[in-house]
Amino acid sequence: MKTAFFVSLFTFTLLYIYLLIKRVQATHAELAVDELREQRND
């Protein structure tokens, strides 16, 4: 039972880190798009 728990804990931790990285990348992309839109409107 401990093995299954720790495998699950490790897997969900990796999933959380992966999703966090993707969220940061999406935020950076959104900021870049906003910056480009501002440059185009100037």
C-alpha positions as CSV (number, residue, x, y, z in Angstrom):
1,M,0.0,0.0,0.0
2,K,2.8,2.4,0.8
3,T,4.4,1.8,-2.6
4,A,1.1,2.6,-4.4
5,F,0.8,5.8,-2.3
6,F,4.3,7.0,-3.0
7,V,4.1,6.2,-6.7
8,S,0.8,8.2,-6.9
9,L,2.2,11.0,-4.9
10,F,5.3,11.2,-7.2
11,T,3.1,11.0,-10.3
12,F,0.7,13.7,-9.2
13,T,3.7,15.9,-8.2
14,L,5.1,15.6,-11.7
15,L,1.8,16.3,-13.2
16,Y,1.4,19.5,-11.0
17,I,4.9,20.7,-12.0
18,Y,4.2,20.0,-15.7
19,L,0.9,21.9,-15.6
20,L,2.5,24.8,-13.7
21,I,5.2,25.1,-16.4
22,K,2.6,25.1,-19.1
23,R,0.6,27.8,-17.3
24,V,3.7,30.0,-17.0
25,Q,4.4,29.5,-20.7
26,A,0.9,30.4,-21.6
27,T,1.1,33.6,-19.5
28,H,4.4,34.5,-21.2
29,A,2.8,33.9,-24.6
30,E,-0.2,36.0,-23.6
31,L,2.0,38.9,-22.6
32,A,3.9,38.7,-25.8
33,V,0.7,38.8,-27.8
34,D,-0.5,41.9,-25.8
35,E,2.9,43.5,-26.5
36,L,2.6,42.9,-30.2
37,R,-0.9,44.2,-30.3
38,E,0.2,47.4,-28.6
39,Q,3.1,47.8,-31.0
40,R,0.7,47.4,-34.0
41,N,-1.7,49.9,-32.6
42,D,1.0,52.6,-32.1
